[in-house]
Each structure stands twice: as C-alpha cells, then as structure tokens.
C-alpha cells in the first residue's frame, strides 16, 4: 500500500527533533510496522538534527514508499551535499565512542539503505529503517543533480524541434510529475531493486534523459511565459537524436508505470487522463519531429481558455 500522507513541517529549535520523532513513531504505528519504529525514530532524530544545524529551512519530514518498504525522508532547501561518514574503526575506542558529527553514521547503522537526493530546489536525505541496528552500517549514496559535461558531438548529432501552443500549466505539471516519479523510482531501485525491477528500468532511463527532460525541452521558455502571464507558449528547442530516440521508450514505460501505480506495486499516483493526453502529445512531438515530420500544435477541446496567447 503506497504511503502518501502529508509531510510534517518543522520549526526551528530542538523541539523540531522531538516533534519529528513523535510523528514518525505514530506513523509507523498507524501502518502497523512497530518492528521498524526504534530505528526509524533514531534515524529521523539524527537527520533532523543535521538539518537544523546545517541546512536551510523550511524542513519537512515524510514517510514514503509502501507499508512493506517504508522510507523516511527529511527535506530542506539546501543543495549542499551531505558529507558521507567514514567507516567506524572498531579497534579505535575514540572512533567507536565519538557521537558528535556522526549523525549519518548512526543513520547508516539504523538503515537497510540510505542516501541523499539532490534536486533543483533542495535535497532529501532518506533512509529505509532496519529491523535492528547493525555494527558497521550500510553505505550511503548521493544521487540527483550532476554537473553536465559538454558533449563536443552534440551539435553534429542534434535535431531542432518546434513544439507549438504548449499549455503552460500542463507543462509545469508534467515537469513536477517527472521529478516526483524520477526521485521515487531512483530511491526504490536503490533500496529494493530485486523486488521492483520496473523501478530500476525507469531509473536507468531517467538517468540517461536527466538533462534533456530537465533543461533542453524548453523549461526556461515556459518559465518566461508564465512570468509574463501567458497561458501558452511556442517552444523552439534543440535535442540530441539519441535522446529523442529514448523518449519513445519513455512513453511506453510511463504507461507501464501507471499500471503498476494502480496496482499499488509502485509508489506514486497514476497520471490523470488529462496528464496522459498532454504527455503523449508533448513527448510524441519529440519523437515525430525527430523523424522529420511537421509540427502539430496542441489542441485539446477539454481546455476552457477562451483565448490562446502564444509567444516565441
């Protein structure tokens, strides 16, 4: 069963740690996972403490995943990567006894898997609570935003796309859905790859399309249109042909992901019919035009706008 209850918003100060710990304990009791409560409480205490000391508010705590595989997340507005801890040296008494600065080491001991997901608007530090503490802990992993290396062959292997009359609201919802699903499948694949092979497949595909979907498909142009009050915008973008070819596979996997979501085998909400209609048109334009076909502007009779204004 997917866990989609609202996140807990924390204030500043030590009370935030107590509130987070109490809220997580209640949540795990509600989902009947008392076997994980102790590790969940200890882990979230350390993550919230780190966030209050070093991160940028606001800070939110959430429990995501499924009842079978719950995941605790602490979100803040800083994009600074957390420093992964050094392994504990059991032959060094000071290493074993040291607690200050070892918050992530404690999280590692309380988790089956853990790490940080860096996003444009901040980061999520997450862990899947273990049934009992381990001596050495599990290794953390940092995922998300990476520095894009220039591709010298990009200009020679690219296609120009003219995507016409794009509805700003639908495009923004598409980017939000993509970010949420990308994060979910990546974390699910890291923690439970064998049980969720679709998550691993989607995660690998999202990784290959990270830059195109986040930047190359007109996000800046849509932001500019929204800032000036336009409802629709004409996008002129350049995309590498291999990336355009991968989009066709993405269309298929998004349909499959929806089916898994409806069966509660993958955490996320299945897309609405309107979201499916827009995404199939938008991503379909990428595929069609990369094969040399002429643009087909967006036209949806369900839209209620009386006037469509486009900008170039």
Secondary structure, DSSP 8 states (H G I E B T S, - for coil): -B-----EEE-SSTHHHHHHHHHHHHHHHHTT-GGGHHHHHHHHHHHHHHHHHHS-S-EEEEEEEBSTTEEEEEEES------------TT-HHHHH--TT-HHHHHHHTEEEEEEEEETTEEEEEEEE-SS--SS----EEEE-------TTTGGGEEEEEEEEEEHHHHHHHHHHHHHHHHHHHHHHHHHTTT-HHHHHHHHHHHHTHHIIIIITTHHHHHHHHHTT-SEEEEEEEEEHHHHHHHHHHHHHHHHHHHHHHTTSSSS----HHHHHHHHHHHHHHHHHHTT--------TT---S------
